[in-house]
C-alpha cells in the first residue's frame, strides 16, 4: 500500500527534476538570510523613511537617491493638471500598456485558501463581490479603461475643433482637415491589456473573458500570459507534499510577472506595439484607477540622477534619467495592516569612491511579515507612522529601448 505506482514515481521524478532547475535551495537560503538581517537590531539603523518631495518650490524638486514620496494633497492644482495631460497624451499616443496581475490565490482579498473554504470557486477578479450590479472586478476595471478611452477621444475632438477654429492652416498641415475641408476626428481608442494568470486559474480566466466578449475590448488588444508556480517550502526548507507523489505548488507572486512576461511572449508583444511604459496593477482592489493619467504623468515627468561610469579615466558622472519605477501608496492606519511599506535601505558597504561620502540608498518594499515590530510601530504616537507609505500594488515601469 505504501508503494508508489510506476506513473506516480515518474510524476514525482519529473517534479524533482523541474525543481532542481529552479534553484530552490539558493532562493530559500537567500530569503532566510534576508529575514535574519532585517530582524537584527543593529540592522535597524540601515532603514530610513522615504524622502518627501516639495512641489511648492519655484523649480521641480529633484528625486533623491532611495525612496521618494509625493503627497497629492500638497501638490498645486496646476501641477496636477500638467501630470494629467502628460498621462493622457501618452495614452493617446498608444505608448502605455496595462498589466493586470490575476495569478494569485486571493491571499490579500480572502486570506489564502479561505475563498475555497467559503465555497468561492472562481478566481477573485471573476467573482461577484457583492455589488448591486453583480459585476466582477474584471468587468469594473475594463469599464473604467473604456471610460478613459472615451475621455481621450473627446479630448482629441476638442483639440481638433479648437485648432480648426483658431488656425485652419495649421490644422490642415497636421491632418485634422481632409481634402474636402471636413474635420478628421478619431473614432476609437485602444489600450493593450495584458492579463497574468497561473496554472491553476489560467483556463478559467480566459474562458471568463471570452464569455463576456473581452468586456468590450478588442480581442487583438488582450494578451494572456501565465506565471510560474513553485513548490511550497517549510520553515526548514523542506518541500511540502500534497500527497505521496505531488508537491504543493503556489504561484510565484507579483514579483514573478517580470519573468512570466518574458517567457510568455508578452514582452515581445509590447516591443512590437512600441510601448514605452506599463501600468501594472493587482486585481483585488475595487477602487483602483486603471491607467491613472495623473499617476502616469507624474512618473514620466520625474527624473532621477543616475551615475555614469563611462567618463574619461574612469571618472563618475551624473546624468538625468526618466523615472524607471513608480508606485502608488496609501497612508498606513494600523501597525498590523497586511500591506508592505516603502522605505530606503542603506547599503552595507561604503561606496565613497562612487557616491561621494556616505552610503548608497535603495528603495525597498518592507513586507509586514518580515518587518520588526519596532519598525512597524515607529512614530505611531504622532499623527502618522514614520514609515507610513503603504504599497497599493499599482506600479509604473518604464520600458527601455
N, C-alpha and C positions, 0 to 999 in steps of 0.2 A: 504493500500500500504506500510505503514511503518512497518507493522507486519512481523516478520520473519516466514518463513515456519518451519515445525517441523524438517526437515532434516538440515536446516540451524542452528536451535537452538542447535541440537545435535552436529554439527560440531564445533560451537562456544564454546560449553561447553567442548568438548574434547580438544580444543586448550588451554583453560584456565587451565584445569587440568594438561596438559603437561607442561605448563609454570610454574605452582607452583612448580613442581618438579625440575626445572632448577635454582631456587633461583635467579631469575632475579633482584629482589629488592636489594639483597645483592651485586650482581655484579655491578649494577648501582651506588649504594652508594659508593662502593669502587673506581669505576672509577672516580666519581666526586671528591672524596677526594684526589685521586692521582693528578688529573688535578689542583686542587686548590693549593696543596702543591708545585707542580712544578712551578706554576705561581708566587708564593710568592717570593719577592726579597730576603728575608732572607734565603730561601732555596737554593739560587744560590750558596752559599758557600759550599754546600754539594756535588757539582759536580766537577769532575776532568777529564782532558783528559786521554786517555789510555796511559799506560807506554810502551815506545818503547824498544824492545829487541835488543841488540847489538850482532850480530853473528860474529864479528871480534875478539872477545876475545879469549884467549887461551882455556878456558873451555866454554861449552854452557851456555848461560845466564839462570838465574833462573826466572821462571814465578812468578810474584809477585801477591799479593792479589788484586783483582779487574780486570780491563780490561787490556790486553796486546796486543800489535800490533807488527808484523814483516813486515818491508818494503822489499819486494823481491828484489828491485833494489840494496839494500845494502847487500844482502846475497852472500857469496863467492860461485862460481860455484861448488866446491866440496861438499859443504853443500846441495846445490840444488840437485845434483846427488844422494846424500845419501837419501834425503827425497823421491825422485822419486823411488829409488829402494825399499825402505820400503813400499811405497804405492803399487807398482806393486807386491811385494811379498804378501801383504795382499789380494790383488785382486785375485792373482793366487791361494792362499790357500782357496778361497771361503768364507772369513770371513767378507766381506763387501757387504752390500745391498744398492740399490739406491732407494730413495723415491722421486717421482715426485708429487708435490702439484698442482692439477688441479681442485680444488673445487671452486675457486673464480669466480667472475663475470667480470674479466678483468679490475678492477679498476685501476691497475697500468699501464696496457697496453693501455687502451682506455678510461679511466676515468669513471668508474662505468657503468651506463646503456647506455653509448654513443654507445657501439657496437650494441645494439639492435636498437637504433635510426638511426644508419647508415645502418641498414639492414644486419648486420653480425649475422646470426643465430647460427653458430657453436660455441662451446667453443673456447677460444683463442688458445690453443695448437693444435686444429684441423683445424685452418684456414690457408688458403693460405695467407702468409704475404707479398707477392709481389716479391718473388724470381723468377728468370727465370726458375728454375726447378719446380716451383709450389709446392714445398714440404711444408708440415706442420711442425710446431715446434716439434711435437711428432716424426715425421719421422727423422728429423735432429738429435734430441737427441739420438734416438735409433741407428742411423747410427754411431754416434760418439762413442757410447758404443760398437758397433760391431767392430769398428776400434781398440778400446782399447783391445778387446778380441783377435784380430789378433796380436797385438803387444805382448801380454802376451804369446801367443802360440809360436811366432817366437823367443821370448826371451828364452823360455824354450828349444826350439830346439837347439839354440846356446849353451846354458849351457850344454845340453846333449852331443853334438858333442865335445865341449871343454874338458869335463871331460873324455870322452872315449879316446880322443887323448892323454891326459896327464896322466891319471891314470885309466886304464881299470878295475883294481880290485875294486877300489872304486866305479866306475860306475856300476859294476855288483852287488855290495852289496846294492847299492841304487835303484836297479831295473831298471836301464837305459839300460841294455842289457838283452835280453831274453835267453832262453836255447840254441838257435842256434847261439848266438853271434851277433844278429842283434839289432840295436838301437831301443829303445822303445820311440816313440815320442807321445806327446799329440795330440789328434785330434781336439778337440774344447774346448772352454771355455765358461762358462755361469755365468753371474751375475744376481741374483734375482732382479726384479724391482717391486716396489710397487707403485701403482697409486692411489692417493687420489682424489675422486670425491665428488659431492654433490647431494642432492636430485633433483636439477634442471638439472644437466648435466650427472649424472651417467650412465644412459642407453645409451645416445648418445655417450659418450666416449667409453664405452665397445663395442658398435657396430662398432665404427670407428676403434678400434684396431682389431676386428675380420675381418672386411672388408679388412684390409691391412695385414692380416696374422701376426699380432703382430710385424710387421716391421722386420721380420727375427729372432725375439727372440723365444725361445722355449715356448710353452703355459704354461708348468709347472713352468716356471721361472717368470711368470707375475701374480701379485696378485692385485686385485682391492678392495678398501675399501672406505666407504662413510663417510664423515664428517657430523656432525650435523648442522642443521640450527636453527636459533633463531629469535624470534620476534624483529623487529626494534623499538627502543625507541626514543621518542622525547627528547629535551634538559631538560625537566622537568620530565622525567621518565615515560611518558605515552606511551602505545603501539599504534603504527600507524596501521591503518586498510587499507587493500587492497580494501575491500568493506564492506558491512554491517555485514558480518559474517566470514570474513577471515582476519587473521593477515598478514602484510607484513613480510616476512621472508627472511633472508640472511644467507649464510654460516658463520661459526664461525671464519674464518680467519686462517692464517697459524699456529697460536699457538694451534688451535684445533686439529692438527694432532696427538698429543700425545694421547688424549682421543679416537679419532677416530681409531687410530691404535690398541688400546687395545680392544675396543668394536667390531671392525670389524674383529678380528681374526688375524690381521697382526703381532702382537707381538708374538703370539703363533707360527705362521709360522716361524718367524725369529729365535726363540729359537730352533725349530725343525731342522732348517738348520744349526744351530751352528754359527750364525753370532755374531760378536763381535763389529761391528761398522756400522754406517749408513752415507751415503752421501745424504743429503736432499736438494732439490732444487725446487724453483718455476719454472713454465713452461712458463714464459713470457720474458725470456732473451735469445735472439737468439745466443749470444756469449758465453753462459755458457759452461764450460768444464765439461762434465759429468764424475763423479767419478775421478776428477783430482788427479793423483797419487802424485804429489808434495804436494798438499794440504793435502791429507790423510796421507802421510808420515810425514809431519810437525806436524799434530795434534797427531799422535800416538807416536812420539818421544819426544814430550814435556812433562814435568812433572811439577806438581804444588804441593806446600806444603799444606797439609790438617791437621787440628787439630784433635788429637785423645784424647778423654776424658776418655779412659779406663785405664789410667795409675794407678799406685798404689796410694792409698789415694787421689783419685780424681785429681791427677796431670795431667797437659795438656802436651801432647807430640806432636811433629810434624812428619809426615811421607810423603814420596814422593808418589804421586799417578799419574797415567797416566791422561792426559788431558781428561776431560769429554765432553767438548763442544768447538767447534771451528767454526769460521765463516769467510767468505771471505768479504773483504771490498774494497772499491774504494774511491779515494780522492774526496771530495766534491768540486765542481767548483762554485756553486752558493748558496746563503743563502736560497733560496726558493725551492731548489730541493726537490722532493717528495720522499726522502729516509730517513729512520731512521739512526741515527749515534750512534756509540759506545762510551760510557762514563763509568767512575767509579763513583759510588754514595756511599757516606759515610753513615754509619748507624746513626740514630738519637740519639741513646743512647750509652753511654760508655760501653765498654766490656773489660776494662783493666785487669780484673781478668783472662781472657782467651787469649786475644791478646796483652799481654804486655801493652804498652802505646798507646794511640790513639784510633782511631775508625775503625771499620771493614768496608772494602770497598767491594762493589758488582758490577760486570759488569752489564750493563743495556743498552738496546736499547732505545734511546730517539726518539720517533716518531715526525715527523715535525709538526703535528697539535697540539701537546701538549708542544713543546719546546718554551720557552720565546724567543722573538726576539733578545734580547741582547746575549743570549747563542748561537743562530744560527749564529750570525754575529761576534762573538768574534774572534779576530785575523785576520779578513778579510782584514785588511790593509797591512798584510805582505804577504809572498809567498804563504801561505795557511791558511785556518781557523784552529783555535786551536783545535776545535772538528771536525776533518777532515775525520775520518774513517766512511764512509757511508756503510750501510748494503746492500750487494748484494743478500740477500735471498738465500744463499748457505751455508749450515752448515754441521758440522760433529758432531755426537753424539756417544759416547761410550756406548755400551750395557753392563750392569753389569751382572755378573753370576747369 
